[in-house]
């Protein structure tokens, strides 16, 4: 599924859809002048002593060990990763930390293990990637490898999640131990970050939600309550899409952490309250669970009565994942999510459609149903795009029935590959109309709603 994002001010939003270096030190020659003292006897004795010492050292010192081959390093690293994975699934902290070399990485890894131990891990594995990026060899740090980490969380994931890390190995006591997870950055490579890499995590299990986050259980409990309610609502409306499972919610401490989890540019999620990330067009058991990420910076800035709306909106994206293919336009996926979010909501019309009313009051009129570019950017124009998309889906539900809106979404998303115009085909087969005729009626409905809101605003002023 395309990432979905929502934010309001109030209810405004815009679419927005991971060093140690080994140093070989050569033995330094001691200048002869430090050995030599004045006088022929002392000089001769010194020279003789040096010669005897050098001969003894040559006889006593073993021959330099041959450098390990690449195959030997990979075999050792593979064994270490296998031991590490077993330690995670067995909740064996001592065995886990025995795969680390002493130093800062081991200290940080102790917290990471505690985080993993708190998770309902059903499966965990680690292995060297079959093909290593050429950039690693050019970075100048020996024995850095791309590692594929695979896991499943019990009760929410039905397929494994795969993430990429860059780990450095050092030889110690006949084993190859981990010493860093930062050296990939020297090669310009960005590893995937998980929330348990960002600090001590807590886990709260709701009736239909699994919330993983930072800040303690007390902070996370309200998010579980919001997610439980939204999951039930989304399943009731969109159950025909095949989703009835639990939802996974991630709650970092800051917007920066959310952006890191999503590999997003710094500042790109400013004002975005929540993001649903997952694989569209996949059934419940055909992909890992979608992740709903909360941006606390934006979430905390919203009115409390809007919090449930955001969860209802995002859970619609989770519930409709199987139908959300490339054929589904954003006006339909985002409009359907807003439609569900506003069902039974106490949020007033002037808050829902403020930007729309202002635009129409300034002379703007709707022309065509929104396209992708209309959802990009900032400000009132994008908020208005969401609002008119909501009105398109609400119009379908009110005129034809909610079941027809669900069937319409299904028909668009499930259209056979190669269908010339899945949207128009769904208008014809499901609603008995055409895109052109629907657009005319939708325009009138948009203008009527805007006029109504303008009157409401005047009464309140």
N, C-alpha and C positions, 0 to 999 in steps of 0.2 A: 504494500500500500504506500502511496505517496505519503510523506509526512504531512500531517494536518496541524495547523496552528491556529490559535484563537487568542485574541486579547481585546479588552474593552476599556474605554475611558469615558463614561461607562459603556461597556459592551461594544467597544471599537476593536477591530482586529485587522491583522494583515496576514497574508499567506506567506509562508516561508518553506512549502511541501515537505603515540605515548611517545661518575665517570672515573670508570677506572681504566687506566691505561697501563699495560704491562711494559716495564722498562728494563731492558737487558743492560746490566751494568758490567762493564769490562773491568778486570783487575788493573789497577794503576801501577805503573812502574815507579819505584822509589829512586830518585836521582842518586847517582853514585856519590855525589858530594856529601850526602847525609851519612854515608857509611865511612868515608875516608877521613882519617885523622892524620896529623903530621907525623912524620917519622917513617923510615923505610920498613922497620919491623912491623909497626902497626898496620901500615898499608898492606904488606904481604899477608899478614894474618887475616886482615879483613877480607882480602880477595879470596884467600883459601876458604874462609868460613862461608862466604857467599856461594862459592862453587860447590862446596859440600852440601849446603842447604838446598841449592837448586837441584842437585842430583838426587837427594833424598826425597824431595817433593815430587820429582818426576817419577821416581820408583813407587812412591806411596799413593799418589793421586790416581783415581780411576780414570779411564778414558771418558771424555765428554759423551753424555747420553745423546743418542740421535734424536732429532726433533720428531715429534709424533706426526704421523701421516694424517691427511685429512680424513681418511677412513677411520683411523683410530679415534680422532677427536669426535667425529660424528657418532661413533659407536658408544663412546663414553657419555656424550651428551644425551643420546637417546635413552641410555640406561638411567641416567639421573632424572630425566623427565618422567619416565615410567614410574620410578620410585616416588616421585613427587605426587603424581596423580593418585597412586594407591594411598598415599598418606592423607590426601584430601578426602577421599571417599571413606577412609577408616577413621577419620577425625584424630589422626595421630600427629600431634604437633611436633614432637621430638623427631620423628622420622622426616617430617616436612622440612624442618629447619636444618636437618643433617645434609640436605641437598644444597645448602648455601655456604659460601665462603664467609669467613668472619669479616665484619665491616658494616657500613651503613645499610647495605642492601638487606643483610640478614636481620638487622634491627627493624627495618621497615616491614620486612616479610612476616615478622611475628604478628604484627597487627593485621596484615592481610589474611593470615591463616585464621585468626580469630573471627574475622569477617566471614570467611568462607564457611567456618564451622557453624555460624548462625543461620546460614541459608539452607533451604530444603533441597540440597543437591541430589539429583537422581543419577547423574552421570557426569564424569569429569575425565578428560584425557588431554594430553599434551604431546606434540610430536614436532620434529623438525619438518619444515616445509620441504616438499620434494625439490623445488627450485628456489635457490637463494638469489635475492636481488644483486645485480652487479654492483650497485652502489655500496653495498657492505664491504666488498673487497677493496674499494677505493677509499674507504673512510680512514684507513690506517690503524684500526683497532682490531687486534687478532681475536679470532674465535667468537665473533658475534653472529648469531643465527636468527633467521626469521622462524618463529615458532607459532604453530597453529594450536590454539587452545579451544577446546570444545566442551560445552556443558549443557545440561538440561536442568531446569528447576521443576521439582515435583509438583504436579497439580496444575501447572500452567503451560509448560512447554510440551508439545507433542512431537517436536523435531528438535535436533540439537542446534544450539547457537554456536557459531564459529567466529572467533576473534583472532586478530593478529598481534603478536608481540615480538619484540627484538631483545634477545637475551644474550648476555656475555658469559662465557664459561672460562674458568681457570682450573688448571690442574693442581690437585692437592692430595697427597697421600694415595696416589694411584687412581683417584676419581676426578671427574670433571664436574666442578661445582659452579653454581650460579653466583655471579658477583655484581651484576648490574642489569637494569632494564632501560637504561638511558642512552646507550651508545648508538642505537639506530638513528637517533636524532642527528648525530654527527654526519650521517650519510644522507640527511634530508628526508628520512623516512618517518612517518607518523604512525605510531602504534595505536591500537584501539584501547580506550580506557573504559573500565567498568566502574559502577558506583562504589564497589567495595575497594577500589584503588584510591578513593578520595577521602577516606577517614573512617572512623568506627561506625559501623552500620547497625541498625536495629531492624527487626522484621516484625510486622504486625499482620496477622491473618484475620481478615474479615469473613463474613459469610460467603462472599463471592469475589473477594479480592485478596491479593498478596501485595503488601506495601513494603518496599525496601527503601530505606532512606537514612539520612544523617540527622543527628539531633535528638535521638532517643524516642522511646515508644510513645511517650505522652504527646510529642509533637506529631507523630504519624497517625495516631488513632483517628482524628477527624477526617483524614484523607481516606481511610478505609471505610468510614461511614458514608462519605460522599460517593465513593466508588461502588459500594454495595448497592446503594439506591439506583445509581446510574446503570449498573449492570442489569438489574431487574427490569428497568424501564426500556432499555435498548433491546433486551431479549423479547419483551412483550411486543414491541412494535416491529422489530426486524428479525424475529426468530426464524422466519422462512429462509433467511440467508444461511442457516445452519449453525449459527453461533449460540451457544448457551453455557459456555464455560466461564471460568474465572478470569479476572483481569489482573495484570501485573502493572503496578504503579511505582515509579521511581521518583524519589523526592530528595534532590540534593539541597545544599545550603544556599547556593548562590547561582545567579545566571551564568557566571563564568564556568561553573562546573557543568551546567546543562550543555553549554556550547562545546565543552571538551568532550562530553559523552557522545555528542552528535557530530564531532569533527567539524563544527560550524565556526565560521569566522568570528573573532571577538566583536561583541556588540551587535551581531546580526539578529539576535533574538530579543533585543530590547523591546519591552512592551508585549511580548508573546507570552501568554499565560500558560498554555499547555500544548504539547506536541504528541501526536500519536505516530509511532514509527513501527512499520511492519511490512510484510510482503503482500501486495494486492493480488487478487485472483487466486488465492490459495485457501483451501478448506481449513477447518479447525485443526485437523490432524495433519495437514499438508505442509505446515511451516511452524516455526517457533511462535510463541505467543507475541502478539503486538505489545509494545511497551508504551505506556502513557507516561510521559515525563512532565513534571511540574516545574515551572520556572518560579521560584518563590519570590523573586524580586517583583515580578509583575502580578503574581497571584495575590500577594499581601496588599497590593495597592487597590484591589478591587473591592467593591461592596460585598459584604457576606452573602447577600441574597443572590449574587451572581455566581457564587462558587459552584452551586449545584448545576447551574446551566453549563458551565465549562465541562464538568464531568459528564453530563448527559450528552453534550456535543461530541466529546472525544470517544465516549463508549459507543456512539453510533458508528464512528469510523471503525472501531474494533469489530462490532457486530456485522458490518457490511463488507468486511474484508474480502470474502470469497467472491463478491460481485463487483468489487472496485477494480476494474481492469482499465487498460488504456482507453477503452471506448467510452468510459464514463467522464463527462466533462466536469470541471470543477463546480460549475453552478449547481449541478445535481448533487454531487457528493457533499459539498459544503452547505448547500441549501437544505438537504435532507438532515444533516447534522444539526443545523440551527432549528429546523422544524421540530425535531425531537427534543432539543434542549429547551424550547419554549413551551412545550406541552405542559399544562398545569403549572406554569411558572407565574409568580406574582409580579414579575418585572413589567412595568408599564409600557404602553405603546410608544410614548415619547422618548423613552430610553432605548427601546428596540430600534426605532427608526429616526432618530434625531438627525443624523447626517443626510438621510434621504430627504426628510422634510426641508432641511436647509438648502439642499441642492435644488429641489424643485422650486422652492421659493425664490431662488436666484436665477430661475429660467432654464435649468437643466431638465431634460426629458429623456426617458429610456428609449433606446432604439432597438437593439437586439439583445438576446440573452447573453450574459457575460461570457467572455473568453478568458483563456489562461492569463494573458497579460494584465487583465483587469484586476487580478488578485495579487499582483506584485507591487511593492512599494509601501509607502506610509500614508497615514493621514486619513482624512475624511473620505477620499475617493474610494479607498479600499474598503472602509467600513460600509460605505454605500453599496459596494459590489456584493458584500455578504448579505446585506439587507434585501436587495432585490432578488438575490438567489433564494433566500429564505421565502420571500413572497411567491416565487415561482412554484416551489414545492408545497407551500401552504395552500396555494390556489388549487393544485392538483388534488390534495387531500380533501379540501372543502367541497370542490365541485364534483369530484368523481369518487371520493371515499379514500380513507387511509390505506385500505388494502390495495387500491389501484396505484397509489404512490409507490408502495412496496413492489408491486408487480412491474411497474414502469422501470424502477431502478434495476430490478432483476433482468428485465428484457434488454436494457441497454448494456449492462455489464456482461451478460451471457450471450450477446449476439455472436453468431459464427464469425470466425476470422474472415476478413475480406468483405464483410457487409459494407456497402457504400456509405450509408448514413444510419448508424445504429439508433441515434436519437429520433430521427424522423420516423424510422421504421417502428420504434416503440410507441411514438405518438399515434401512429396509424393503427397498429395491431392491439394495443392495450387501451388507449383512450378514445379511439375512433375520431381523431382529428389529425392535423398536420402541424409541423413546426411553425409554419407561417400563420395559420389561424390561431394557434395557441399564443404566439407572440403578441398578436393584436389584443387579445383578451388580457394577457398578462400586463401589457403596458397600461391598459385602463385601470387594472387593479392596483398597480403601483402608484399611479397618480391619485387614485381615490384614497389610498392609505396615507400618502404624503399630505393630502389636503386635510384629512382627519386629524393627523398629528399636528399640523400647523394650527388648527383650531384649538386643540388641547393645550398647546404651548401658549397661545394667546390668553386662554383662561387662567393659566398658572402665572402669567407674568404680571 
